[in-house]
């Protein structure tokens, strides 16, 4: 009969292999040889009666069954580790928080907020992934992922952190060269830089219900690139207000069409934990709610 310890060993070996991409990398994380990790996974496959990985000399890929199994057991392993940390630390939060955030949130807000949070909880560490790509939270092993805008039906749990409005902005040099638009129709005659989501341009959406997808010389899936292109005079951008507040104050960007307010977008934290959000993640989410509240009050 397989013992609980043997089951746990196979589970840890499997999850760490998925998260780190190879038996060797998983072995370095858990302190075992690549062959020992491989054998643990093989025993797990034998017990389950399915192949979890497709193996070749150079690649290791999850099977359909492996993907389904990982998405079910990875949160369980995270909960086990959280329970152990909770007991060992005498309720002092410790451990690693893996979080994925959009580029503009990461560069403008998150570094400052993480620094404040670590002062409160010095035994916590962060792995901060700054990307505008929609990461696979479960498969890539994230505790949290921040999203701006409407959420797809992903089956993940979400906590509303706050809201942000968008504005149109352009540099003084661009507006001097091309003139400032006075109406929404004028945007069709301007160079409008577009943010891509899943390969598609994000519409310029206004509070009054108007929504347009103007043309322009640049499409990009990186928010920081979009902002910098506008600063360099390339065209007009739609961007979260917080991301260009300093530029507006400094005069390097100018608010375009301020009489036409744009839609306000929610900001959520997604997580895969169900109701049992680990204490380290729950504390940080609560902290983010407070930071967004303070930011909204100050703006």
C-alpha positions as CSV (number, residue, x, y, z in Angstrom):
1,X,0.0,0.0,0.0
2,X,1.3,3.5,-0.9
3,X,1.9,5.6,2.2
4,X,0.9,9.2,2.6
5,X,4.6,10.2,2.6
6,X,5.1,8.4,-0.7
7,X,2.1,10.1,-2.2
8,X,3.3,13.5,-1.0
9,X,6.8,12.9,-2.4
10,X,5.4,12.1,-5.8
11,X,3.1,15.1,-5.7
12,X,5.9,17.5,-4.8
13,X,8.1,16.1,-7.5
14,X,5.4,16.4,-10.1
15,X,4.4,20.0,-9.2
16,X,7.9,21.3,-9.0
17,X,8.8,19.7,-12.3
18,X,5.9,21.4,-14.0
19,X,6.8,24.8,-12.4
20,X,10.5,24.6,-13.2
21,X,10.4,22.8,-16.5
22,X,12.7,19.8,-15.9
23,X,13.5,17.1,-13.5
24,X,17.0,18.7,-12.9
25,X,15.5,22.1,-12.0
26,X,12.9,20.5,-9.8
27,X,15.6,18.5,-8.1
28,X,17.6,21.7,-7.3
29,X,14.5,23.2,-5.7
30,X,13.6,20.2,-3.5
31,X,17.1,18.9,-2.9
32,X,17.0,15.7,-4.9
33,X,18.8,14.3,-7.9
34,X,17.1,14.4,-11.3
35,X,16.8,10.6,-11.4
36,X,15.2,10.6,-8.0
37,X,12.6,13.2,-9.1
38,X,12.0,11.3,-12.3
39,X,11.4,8.1,-10.4
40,X,9.0,9.8,-8.0
41,X,7.0,11.1,-10.9
42,X,7.1,7.7,-12.6
43,X,5.7,6.1,-9.4
44,X,3.0,8.7,-9.3
45,X,2.1,7.9,-12.9
46,X,2.0,4.2,-12.1
47,X,-0.3,4.8,-9.2
48,X,-2.6,7.0,-11.2
49,X,-2.5,4.8,-14.2
50,X,-1.9,7.7,-16.6
51,X,1.0,9.5,-18.3
52,X,1.4,12.9,-16.8
53,X,4.3,13.9,-19.1
54,X,5.3,13.3,-22.7
55,X,9.0,12.6,-22.5
56,X,11.8,12.9,-25.1
57,X,15.5,13.4,-24.9
58,X,15.1,17.2,-25.0
59,X,11.6,18.1,-24.0
60,X,9.2,17.4,-21.2
61,X,5.6,18.4,-21.9
62,X,2.4,17.9,-19.9
63,X,-0.2,15.5,-21.3
64,X,-3.9,16.5,-21.2
65,X,-4.3,14.3,-18.1
66,X,-1.1,15.9,-16.6
67,X,-2.5,19.4,-17.2
68,X,-5.8,18.5,-15.5
69,X,-4.1,16.8,-12.6
70,X,-1.7,19.8,-12.1
71,X,-4.5,22.3,-12.0
72,X,-6.2,20.3,-9.3
73,X,-3.2,19.5,-7.1
74,X,-1.0,22.6,-7.3
75,X,-3.3,24.6,-5.1
76,X,-3.4,21.7,-2.6
77,X,0.3,21.7,-2.3
78,X,0.4,25.5,-1.9
79,X,-2.2,25.1,0.9
80,X,-0.1,22.4,2.6
81,X,3.0,24.7,2.5
82,X,1.0,27.6,3.9
83,X,-0.3,25.5,6.8
84,X,3.3,24.4,7.6
85,X,4.6,28.0,7.5
86,X,1.7,29.1,9.6
87,X,2.4,26.6,12.4
88,X,6.2,27.0,12.2
89,X,6.2,30.8,12.3
90,X,3.8,31.1,15.3
91,X,1.4,33.0,13.0
92,X,4.1,35.3,11.7
93,X,3.6,35.4,7.9
94,X,6.6,34.0,6.0
95,X,7.3,32.5,2.6
96,X,7.2,33.5,-1.0
97,X,4.5,35.5,-2.8
98,X,4.5,35.0,-6.6
99,X,2.6,37.7,-8.3
100,X,2.1,38.8,-11.9
101,X,1.2,42.4,-12.6
102,X,0.8,44.5,-15.8
103,X,3.8,46.5,-16.8
104,X,2.5,49.9,-15.9
105,X,1.2,48.7,-12.5
106,X,4.6,47.1,-11.8
107,X,6.7,50.1,-12.8
108,X,4.5,52.9,-11.4
109,X,2.9,51.4,-8.3
110,X,4.0,47.9,-7.3
111,X,7.7,48.4,-6.5
112,X,6.8,51.1,-4.0
113,X,4.0,49.1,-2.5
114,X,6.0,45.9,-2.2
115,X,8.7,47.8,-0.4
116,X,6.2,49.2,2.1
117,X,4.6,45.8,2.6
118,X,8.0,44.0,3.3
119,X,8.7,46.6,6.0
120,X,5.5,45.4,7.7
121,X,6.2,41.6,7.2
122,X,10.0,41.2,6.8
123,X,9.8,37.4,6.6
124,X,7.9,37.5,3.4
125,X,9.6,37.5,0.0
126,X,8.3,38.4,-3.5
127,X,8.7,37.0,-7.0
128,X,7.3,39.8,-9.0
129,X,6.6,39.0,-12.7
130,X,6.0,42.3,-14.6
131,X,4.3,41.5,-17.9
132,X,1.3,42.5,-20.0
133,X,0.8,38.8,-21.0
134,X,-2.1,37.0,-19.3
135,X,-0.2,34.4,-17.5
136,X,-1.7,30.9,-16.7
137,X,-1.9,31.4,-12.9
138,X,-2.2,27.8,-12.0
139,X,0.2,26.2,-14.5
140,X,2.9,28.8,-13.9
141,X,2.6,28.7,-10.1
142,X,1.4,32.2,-9.3
143,X,-0.3,33.1,-6.0
144,X,-1.8,36.3,-7.4
145,X,-2.2,38.0,-10.8
146,X,-3.5,41.6,-11.2
147,X,-5.8,42.4,-14.1
148,X,-7.2,45.7,-15.3
149,X,-10.6,45.7,-17.0
150,X,-13.4,43.2,-17.3
151,X,-12.5,39.6,-16.3
152,X,-13.1,36.6,-18.5
153,X,-14.9,33.6,-17.0
154,X,-11.7,31.7,-16.0
155,X,-13.0,29.9,-13.0
156,X,-10.4,31.7,-10.8
157,X,-11.3,33.6,-7.7
158,X,-11.2,37.4,-7.9
159,X,-11.0,40.2,-5.3
160,X,-11.8,43.8,-6.4
161,X,-8.8,46.1,-5.4
162,X,-10.0,49.4,-6.8
163,X,-10.6,51.2,-10.1
164,X,-8.7,53.3,-12.6
165,X,-9.9,55.6,-15.3
166,X,-8.1,56.0,-18.6
167,X,-7.3,59.2,-20.4
168,X,-6.0,60.2,-23.8
169,X,-2.6,61.8,-23.8
170,X,0.0,63.2,-26.3
171,X,3.3,65.1,-26.1
172,X,3.4,68.9,-26.6
173,X,5.6,68.3,-29.7
174,X,3.0,66.1,-31.4
175,X,0.2,68.5,-30.6
176,X,2.2,71.4,-31.9
177,X,2.9,69.5,-35.1
178,X,-0.6,68.0,-35.7
179,X,-2.9,70.2,-33.6
180,X,-5.1,69.1,-30.8
181,X,-8.3,67.1,-31.5
182,X,-11.5,68.9,-30.4
183,X,-14.0,66.1,-31.0
184,X,-14.0,62.3,-31.0
185,X,-14.3,62.4,-34.8
186,X,-11.1,64.3,-35.0
187,X,-9.2,61.2,-33.7
188,X,-9.7,59.6,-37.1
189,X,-7.3,62.1,-38.5
190,X,-4.6,61.6,-35.9
191,X,-1.9,59.1,-35.2
192,X,-3.4,57.0,-32.4
193,X,-1.1,54.4,-30.8
194,X,-2.9,51.2,-29.8
195,X,-2.5,48.8,-27.0
196,X,-2.9,45.1,-28.0
197,X,-4.7,42.5,-25.9
198,X,-4.3,38.9,-27.2
199,X,-3.2,40.4,-30.5
200,X,-6.2,42.7,-30.9
201,X,-6.2,46.5,-30.5
202,X,-8.0,47.7,-27.3
203,X,-10.8,50.2,-28.3
204,X,-10.8,53.8,-27.1
205,X,-13.9,53.5,-24.9
206,X,-15.7,56.6,-23.5
207,X,-18.1,57.0,-20.6
208,X,-20.8,58.2,-23.0
209,X,-20.9,54.9,-24.8
210,X,-18.7,55.8,-27.8
211,X,-16.1,53.3,-28.7
212,X,-13.6,53.6,-31.6
213,X,-10.6,51.8,-32.8
214,X,-8.5,54.5,-34.6
215,X,-5.5,53.8,-36.8
216,X,-1.9,54.8,-36.2
217,X,1.7,53.9,-36.7
218,X,2.2,51.7,-33.6
219,X,0.5,48.7,-32.1
220,X,2.1,47.2,-29.0
221,X,1.3,44.8,-26.2
222,X,3.6,46.6,-23.8
223,X,2.2,49.5,-21.8
224,X,5.6,51.1,-21.0
225,X,6.4,51.1,-24.7
226,X,3.1,52.8,-25.5
227,X,3.8,55.5,-22.9
228,X,7.3,56.1,-24.1
229,X,6.2,56.4,-27.7
230,X,3.8,59.1,-26.8
231,X,6.5,61.0,-24.8
232,X,8.7,60.8,-27.9
233,X,5.9,62.5,-30.0
234,X,4.7,59.5,-32.0
235,X,1.0,60.0,-31.4
236,X,-2.0,59.9,-29.0
237,X,-2.4,57.1,-26.5
238,X,-5.2,55.8,-24.3
239,X,-3.6,54.9,-20.9
240,X,-4.5,54.5,-17.2
241,X,-4.4,57.9,-15.6
242,X,-2.0,56.7,-12.8
243,X,0.5,55.7,-15.4
244,X,1.0,59.2,-16.7
245,X,0.2,61.4,-13.7
246,X,3.8,62.4,-13.3
247,X,4.1,63.1,-17.0
248,X,1.1,65.3,-17.0
249,X,2.4,67.2,-13.9
250,X,5.8,67.6,-15.6
251,X,4.3,68.7,-18.9
252,X,5.9,65.9,-20.9
253,X,2.4,64.7,-21.8
254,X,-0.8,66.7,-22.1
255,X,-4.3,65.4,-21.4
256,X,-6.2,65.2,-24.7
257,X,-9.9,65.7,-25.0
258,X,-10.4,66.2,-21.2
259,X,-14.1,67.0,-21.8
260,X,-14.7,63.4,-23.0
261,X,-14.2,61.1,-20.0
262,X,-13.3,57.6,-20.7
263,X,-14.6,54.4,-19.1
264,X,-13.5,53.5,-15.6
265,X,-11.9,50.0,-15.3
266,X,-11.9,47.7,-12.3
267,X,-8.6,46.3,-11.0
268,X,-8.8,42.7,-9.6
269,X,-6.5,40.3,-8.0
270,X,-7.0,36.8,-9.2
271,X,-6.0,33.7,-7.3
272,X,-6.5,29.9,-7.5
273,X,-7.1,29.1,-3.9
274,X,-10.8,29.0,-3.5
275,X,-11.9,30.2,-0.1
276,X,-8.6,29.2,1.6
277,X,-6.5,32.1,0.5
278,X,-3.1,31.6,2.2
279,X,-2.4,34.2,4.9
280,X,0.6,35.7,3.1
281,X,-1.5,36.3,0.0
282,X,-4.6,37.5,1.9
283,X,-2.5,40.0,3.8
284,X,-1.0,41.4,0.6
285,X,-4.4,41.6,-1.1
286,X,-5.9,43.5,1.9
287,X,-2.8,45.8,1.8
288,X,-3.4,46.4,-2.0
289,X,-7.0,47.3,-1.4
290,X,-5.9,49.9,1.2
291,X,-3.2,51.3,-1.2
292,X,-5.7,51.7,-4.0
293,X,-8.1,53.4,-1.7
294,X,-5.4,55.9,-0.5
295,X,-4.4,56.5,-4.1
296,X,-8.0,57.3,-5.2
297,X,-8.4,59.6,-2.2
298,X,-5.3,61.5,-3.0
299,X,-6.0,61.9,-6.7
